[in-house]
């Protein structure tokens, strides 16, 4: 359910930009959701459909891309995709990692 407020933010921002340039209708919107948010494409689309009613985005095609999480290792300094399971460096196996990407919603 936490998708709702983030989708609402996207609808609000895109609607405002459309109004600022006198655009009546937006036909397509692309959304990138980081895998660490645990969003599902269908859920994002359903929220978008509901929240965009009465806005320039109503009826727009929604393209959702799930962005892979990437971790930066404090030991080897490399960046790798987060493996399934616990967050470990995909290069050296260290547990000393920080999140580089995968939490965005844009």
N, C-alpha and C positions, 0 to 999 in steps of 0.2 A: 504494500500500500504506500510505501514511501516514494514510489514513482510519481504519484499524483502531484505533489508540490513541485517537484523538479520539472515535470511536463508543463505544469501551469506557468512556471517561470519562462520556459521556452516559448509558449504560446503568447504570453504577455510581451516579451521582448520582440518577437517577430511581428506581432500585430502593431506594436508601436513603430517599428522601423517601416512597416508597410504604410502606415498613416503618414509618417514624416515625408515619404516620397510620393504620396498620393497614389499608392498602389491599391487597387480594389480587391485583388485576389492573388493569393499565393498558391501555385499549383503543386509544388513539391517542397518538402523540407527534409533535410538530412540530419540525423541525430547520431551522435557517437556516445555510447554508454560503456564505461569501463566494466570489465568482468567482475571486479571486486564489489561492485554495487549489487550484483546478483539480480539484475533486471532481466526480464524476458521480453523478447521482441514483441510478442503478441500483446502483452500487458501494456507496454509503452504505447503501442498503436491504439489500443482500446481507450486508454486514458486520453490520448491525443484527440481521438474522435469525439469523445464526450466534452472535453474542455475547450475544443476549438469552435463549438457551435456558436454562430452569431459573430464570428471574427473573420478577418480576411483569409484565415487558414482553413476554414470549414471546407471539408471535402478534399483537402490536399492529400497527395500521395506522401506517405511517410516512409523514408528509408532509414532503417535502424542498423547500425554497425556496432557489434560488440568488440571493444578494444581489449586485446590481451594485456594482462598485467605484466609489468616488467619490474624486475628487482635489481638494485645496485648492491654489489657485495663490498663490505668494508674490508674484507681480507684480500681478495684478488683485484678489486677495483673494476671488475667487469659488470656489464649489464646483461641480464638474461631474462627470458620469459619465466614466469612463475610456474613451477611444476604443479601437478595435482598433489594434494596433500599439504603438508606443512611448508611454510615459506623458506625455501633453501636456495642457495646460489646454484643455478643450473650449470655452472662451470666447475666450481671446486667443492660444492656441497656444504659450504659454511652456513651457519644459522645467522650470521651477522649481516643482515640485509635490510635495506630500506626500500620503500615503494617508490618507483620512478613514475609509473603510469598504471592505469587500470581503475582509477576512482573518479574519473572525469565524467561529466554529463554535459555535452555541448551540442 
